[in-house]
Amino acid sequence: MATTRRELLRLGAGAAALLAMPGRLPGQEGGLITRAIPNTGHELPIVGIGTARRYDVGPEAADRAPLREVLATFARLGGSVIDTAPSYGAAEQVCGDIVRELGNRDRLFIATKISLRGLSGRDAGIAQMQQSMTRFGTEHIDLMQIHSLNDWQTQLELIREWKEEGRLGSIGITTSFDRQYADFENVMREDGIDAIQVDYAIDNRGAEERILPLAAERRLAVLVNLPFSRGRTFERAGSRALPDWAADYGIESWAQYFLKWVVSHPAVTVAIPGTARLDYLIDNLAAARGAMPDEAARQRMLSYFESL
């Protein structure tokens, strides 16, 4: 039987109790599957955490406590990639505060962005990157991305320089807008880029046409945001049961179904679903274990979803 998100919410206290116990959780045998950033060889677990909206909270301990629990458990279970941005309200500051409190920066792969809105120029980019480093208490950011191609010519030159100086591990670009794809492809062909970030989901497959094939051709890592299409995939699935054959891939929930469909694309490196609850974290990370669907299985998964 499929475990729904609603059921997992009811199991939240039980999940927390299980996490306090030694040993592995049920369904978490084995390590997380990883994929490498082609240009650097850095291995990343294929499911990470996105922080837009969900981590935009105030300084109150009650608001931050669930997020602190998620980020602590995430690293303990082998998770690594946390994606944030200065433009996500307080999210970057909140993540930085929690990571510094936990002291687990060395276990994480921090991806953030130059996220200029109404600003441009080197000084603006430098100020924002220095602010990000201060927030995380670090002098090194694992992946710096140019958000939505804003002022990309100037900022790409800048982050190349910072990478050469050792202050950045990898550099990349992002978009969540199909209308930017033509320009996005042109920037992907620029030398020195290591990664891209795009939206991609079982009901949002526009990136399959040109972006993902070009990423594979250019040997770029691919971070996928919105793998649940802002919840629309769950709305379509509703309370329907998973197909019996989903168990062949260790799939026990619709979240795992949607994530495994995304991360089994050969060009995808890591999916970064927004994750601010402990039970969601456990559910999502289970998609980074066990058998992965091949192309035939992915087509079967897509056909079943479209039949709903």
KELOKOL-370591 format. One line per field, with one value per residue (C-alpha): residue number from 0; x, y, z. Coordinates in nm, 4 decimals. Layout:
// residues N
n = NUM|...
u = X|...
v = Y|...
w = Z|...
***
This chain:
// residues 308
n = 0|1|2|3|4|5|6|7|8|9|10|11|12|13|14|15|16|17|18|19|20|21|22|23|24|25|26|27|28|29|30|31|32|33|34|35|36|37|38|39|40|41|42|43|44|45|46|47|48|49|50|51|52|53|54|55|56|57|58|59|60|61|62|63|64|65|66|67|68|69|70|71|72|73|74|75|76|77|78|79|80|81|82|83|84|85|86|87|88|89|90|91|92|93|94|95|96|97|98|99|100|101|102|103|104|105|106|107|108|109|110|111|112|113|114|115|116|117|118|119|120|121|122|123|124|125|126|127|128|129|130|131|132|133|134|135|136|137|138|139|140|141|142|143|144|145|146|147|148|149|150|151|152|153|154|155|156|157|158|159|160|161|162|163|164|165|166|167|168|169|170|171|172|173|174|175|176|177|178|179|180|181|182|183|184|185|186|187|188|189|190|191|192|193|194|195|196|197|198|199|200|201|202|203|204|205|206|207|208|209|210|211|212|213|214|215|216|217|218|219|220|221|222|223|224|225|226|227|228|229|230|231|232|233|234|235|236|237|238|239|240|241|242|243|244|245|246|247|248|249|250|251|252|253|254|255|256|257|258|259|260|261|262|263|264|265|266|267|268|269|270|271|272|273|274|275|276|277|278|279|280|281|282|283|284|285|286|287|288|289|290|291|292|293|294|295|296|297|298|299|300|301|302|303|304|305|306|307
u = 0.0000|0.1264|0.2098|0.0595|0.1937|-0.1119|-0.0382|0.3241|0.2099|0.0153|0.3278|0.5478|0.5911|0.6678|0.9242|1.0939|1.1083|1.2591|1.5256|1.6290|1.7009|2.0346|2.0615|1.8901|1.5285|1.2967|1.3498|1.6853|1.9209|2.2260|2.3688|2.2226|2.2852|2.5223|2.6128|2.9191|2.9516|3.1254|3.3764|3.4923|3.4106|3.2410|2.9827|2.6369|2.3454|2.0693|1.8081|1.8773|1.6783|1.5319|1.4633|1.2476|0.9433|0.9614|1.2722|1.1577|1.0787|1.1577|1.4102|1.1693|1.2940|0.9539|0.9591|1.3159|1.3063|1.1492|1.3970|1.6878|1.5697|1.5465|1.8932|2.0538|1.8891|1.9550|2.3311|2.3151|2.1337|2.3908|2.2212|2.4371|2.2909|2.1098|2.0001|1.9094|1.9344|1.9464|1.6168|1.4302|1.3344|1.5084|1.5835|1.9562|2.0055|1.8001|1.9920|2.3216|2.2302|2.1205|2.4241|2.6568|2.4703|2.4856|2.8500|2.7889|2.9024|3.1737|2.9121|2.7027|2.7176|2.5925|2.4452|2.3375|2.3075|2.3890|2.0277|2.0175|1.6820|1.7036|2.0804|2.3782|2.7547|3.0545|3.0194|2.6637|2.7700|3.0710|2.8630|2.6036|2.8564|3.0416|2.7102|2.6317|2.9686|2.9179|2.5765|2.7187|3.0341|3.2507|3.5051|3.4030|3.0681|3.0328|2.8144|2.7467|2.4729|2.3555|1.9854|1.7566|2.0448|2.0283|2.3267|2.4866|2.7688|2.9164|2.8419|2.9764|3.3114|3.3103|3.2291|3.4880|3.7468|3.6285|3.6376|3.9952|4.0846|3.9390|3.6480|3.3892|3.3869|3.1569|2.9639|2.6401|2.3193|1.9503|1.6109|1.2531|1.1152|1.0715|1.0892|1.4555|1.5523|1.7037|1.9332|1.9916|2.1206|2.3601|2.5059|2.5303|2.7708|3.0026|3.3273|3.3804|3.0228|2.9838|2.6108|2.2626|1.9384|1.5970|1.2441|1.1508|0.8763|0.6658|0.4006|0.6494|0.8830|0.9850|1.3489|1.3673|1.3543|1.6796|1.8077|1.8788|2.0342|2.2582|2.3588|2.4649|2.6544|2.8313|2.8959|2.7088|2.5599|2.1832|1.9965|1.6192|1.3867|1.0087|1.0113|0.6549|0.5358|0.4414|0.2232|0.0289|0.1576|0.0155|-0.3148|-0.3442|-0.2541|-0.4934|-0.5643|-0.5135|-0.3002|0.0412|0.0648|0.1810|0.4921|0.6191|0.7415|1.0006|1.1820|1.1328|0.8667|0.6337|0.4807|0.3853|0.6731|0.9179|0.7419|0.7800|1.1356|1.2578|1.1084|1.3042|1.6398|1.6404|1.6825|2.0475|2.1236|1.9916|2.2406|2.0214|1.6616|1.6035|1.2435|1.1420|1.1722|1.0860|0.9328|1.1071|0.8573|0.8898|1.2677|1.2554|1.0127|1.2155|1.5518|1.4083|1.3917|1.7731|1.7968|1.7242|1.6644|1.6320|1.3827|1.5333|1.3931|1.1210|1.0137|1.0160|0.7801|0.5564|0.5549|0.4673|0.1863|0.0368|0.0525|-0.1098|-0.3903|-0.4918
v = 0.0000|0.3501|0.5796|0.9199|1.2564|1.2931|0.9629|1.0623|1.3785|1.1675|0.9582|1.2601|1.1954|0.8309|0.9201|1.1539|0.8766|0.6366|0.8892|0.9111|0.5378|0.3887|0.2062|0.2614|0.3481|0.1023|0.1256|0.3039|0.0133|0.1097|0.4488|0.7175|0.6868|0.9575|1.1171|1.3236|1.6781|1.5910|1.8777|1.8230|1.4614|1.5742|1.3092|1.4307|1.2309|1.2436|1.3966|1.7235|2.0056|2.3227|2.6134|2.8629|2.9798|2.7048|2.8441|3.2051|3.2290|3.4661|3.4354|3.2697|2.9346|2.7717|2.8577|2.7383|2.4213|2.1982|2.3286|2.2682|1.9105|1.8588|1.9968|1.8020|1.4753|1.5385|1.5421|1.2496|1.0348|1.1163|1.4102|1.6865|1.9384|2.2408|2.4945|2.8483|3.2096|3.5643|3.6312|3.3597|3.6003|3.5006|3.1458|3.1870|3.3593|3.0945|2.8099|2.9771|3.0327|2.6724|2.5255|2.7337|2.6272|2.2603|2.2805|2.0472|2.2754|2.0282|1.7581|1.9727|2.0929|2.4516|2.5832|2.9463|3.2219|3.5695|3.6765|4.0361|4.2071|4.5588|4.5571|4.4811|4.5082|4.3449|4.5289|4.4036|4.0462|4.0646|4.2087|3.9358|3.6512|3.7903|3.8142|3.4497|3.3377|3.5360|3.3797|3.0284|3.1115|2.9926|3.1207|2.8668|2.8086|2.4733|2.5969|2.9585|3.0079|3.3079|3.3278|3.3484|3.4752|3.8203|4.0284|3.6999|3.8391|4.0403|3.7854|3.4891|3.6621|3.7362|3.3839|3.2387|3.4553|3.3499|2.9849|3.0215|3.1800|2.8785|3.0610|2.8683|2.4969|2.5015|2.7648|2.7577|2.9216|2.8765|2.9336|2.8322|3.0087|2.8384|3.1780|3.1979|2.8654|3.0081|3.2415|2.9682|2.7315|2.9960|3.0447|2.6679|2.6652|2.9105|2.7623|2.7054|2.6392|2.3325|2.3133|2.4263|2.4348|2.3976|2.2980|1.9462|1.7079|1.4240|1.6772|1.9482|1.7994|2.1007|2.0694|1.7271|1.8694|2.0664|2.1607|1.8154|1.6778|1.9858|1.9473|1.5892|1.6994|1.9789|1.7558|1.9830|1.8801|1.9296|2.0375|1.9976|2.2270|2.1893|1.8100|1.8033|2.0969|2.3014|2.0138|1.9653|1.6093|1.5167|1.6833|1.4724|1.1497|1.2240|0.9203|0.6710|0.3666|0.3210|0.0542|-0.2810|-0.2768|0.0404|-0.1878|-0.3279|0.0041|0.0330|0.3002|0.3280|0.6739|0.9140|1.1430|0.8605|0.7818|1.1402|1.1803|0.8495|0.9410|1.2696|1.1450|0.8391|1.0678|1.0104|1.3833|1.4684|1.4941|1.5862|1.6843|1.9508|1.9284|2.1865|2.0029|2.1569|1.8607|1.5607|1.3099|1.4600|1.4371|1.0669|1.0029|1.1998|1.0475|0.6987|0.7869|0.7993|0.4308|0.1054|0.0238|0.3050|0.2897|0.2406|0.4191|0.1603|0.1877|0.5682|0.5521|0.3137|0.5495|0.8426|0.6535|0.5478|0.9011|1.0435|0.7886|0.9194
w = 0.0000|-0.0794|0.2094|0.1333|0.2447|0.4683|0.6408|0.6905|0.8645|1.1122|1.1656|1.2368|1.6085|1.5451|1.2831|1.5270|1.7864|1.5344|1.4445|1.8066|1.8098|1.7027|1.3714|1.0388|0.9824|0.8066|0.4299|0.4675|0.4265|0.2250|0.1434|-0.0765|-0.4492|-0.5714|-0.9020|-0.9798|-1.1066|-1.4348|-1.4296|-1.0731|-0.9876|-0.6652|-0.5711|-0.4670|-0.3253|-0.5848|-0.3509|-0.1721|-0.0144|-0.1634|0.0728|-0.1203|0.0796|0.3417|0.5119|0.4976|0.8682|1.1495|1.4321|1.6769|1.8060|1.7551|1.3834|1.3340|1.5426|1.2730|1.0163|1.2505|1.3003|0.9255|0.8500|1.1342|1.0303|0.6623|0.7175|0.9590|0.7002|0.4331|0.2645|0.1279|-0.1200|0.0240|-0.2348|-0.1311|-0.2503|-0.1093|-0.2874|-0.0924|0.1826|0.5052|0.3828|0.3226|0.6570|0.8374|0.6736|0.7482|1.1125|1.1591|0.9836|1.1992|1.5133|1.4148|1.3116|1.0154|0.7333|0.6326|0.5701|0.3372|-0.0211|-0.0127|-0.3365|-0.3421|-0.5978|-0.7127|-0.7135|-0.8310|-0.8662|-1.0010|-0.9479|-1.1692|-1.1814|-1.0156|-0.6875|-0.6401|-0.7154|-0.4830|-0.1993|-0.2304|-0.2407|0.0599|0.2441|0.1622|0.2954|0.6145|0.6673|0.6437|0.8366|0.5504|0.3019|0.0397|-0.1360|-0.3103|-0.5968|-0.6916|-0.9493|-1.1484|-1.0707|-1.3752|-1.5928|-1.4280|-1.5466|-1.6482|-1.8620|-1.5751|-1.3048|-1.5019|-1.5416|-1.1694|-1.0490|-1.2856|-1.1116|-0.7662|-0.8676|-0.9916|-0.6567|-0.4739|-0.3137|-0.5178|-0.5915|-0.8945|-1.0878|-1.2806|-1.3978|-1.3208|-1.4740|-1.4077|-1.7137|-2.0496|-2.2175|-2.1126|-2.2667|-2.5860|-2.3909|-2.1334|-2.4019|-2.5280|-2.1803|-2.1321|-2.4258|-2.2497|-2.1223|-1.7537|-1.6382|-1.4184|-1.3487|-1.4382|-1.2422|-1.4092|-1.3168|-1.4264|-1.3180|-1.4495|-1.5562|-1.6595|-1.9165|-2.1262|-2.0185|-2.1853|-2.5353|-2.5484|-2.2034|-2.0599|-2.3818|-2.4064|-2.0424|-2.1130|-2.4235|-2.2341|-1.9297|-1.6917|-1.3600|-1.3445|-1.0319|-1.0622|-0.8721|-0.8398|-0.8919|-0.7526|-0.9678|-0.6613|-0.5416|-0.8636|-0.9040|-0.5612|-0.6465|-0.9594|-0.7820|-0.4974|-0.2820|-0.5640|-0.4978|-0.6492|-0.9185|-0.7836|-1.0016|-0.8291|-0.5511|-0.7946|-0.7547|-0.3795|-0.4280|-0.1301|-0.1758|-0.4506|-0.3485|-0.4139|-0.7416|-0.8664|-0.7400|-0.8805|-1.2164|-1.2137|-1.0839|-1.3110|-1.6113|-1.7088|-1.7326|-1.3848|-1.0988|-0.8018|-0.7313|-0.4660|-0.3409|-0.0849|0.2470|0.5814|0.7675|0.9144|0.7740|0.4274|0.4559|0.5402|0.2553|0.0004|0.0891|0.0391|-0.3321|-0.3326|-0.2417|-0.4171|-0.7823|-1.0339|-1.3222|-1.6666|-1.9706|-2.0265|-1.6644|-1.6816|-1.9785|-1.7868|-1.4888|-1.7125|-1.8866|-1.5546|-1.4167|-1.7292|-1.7012|-1.3583
***
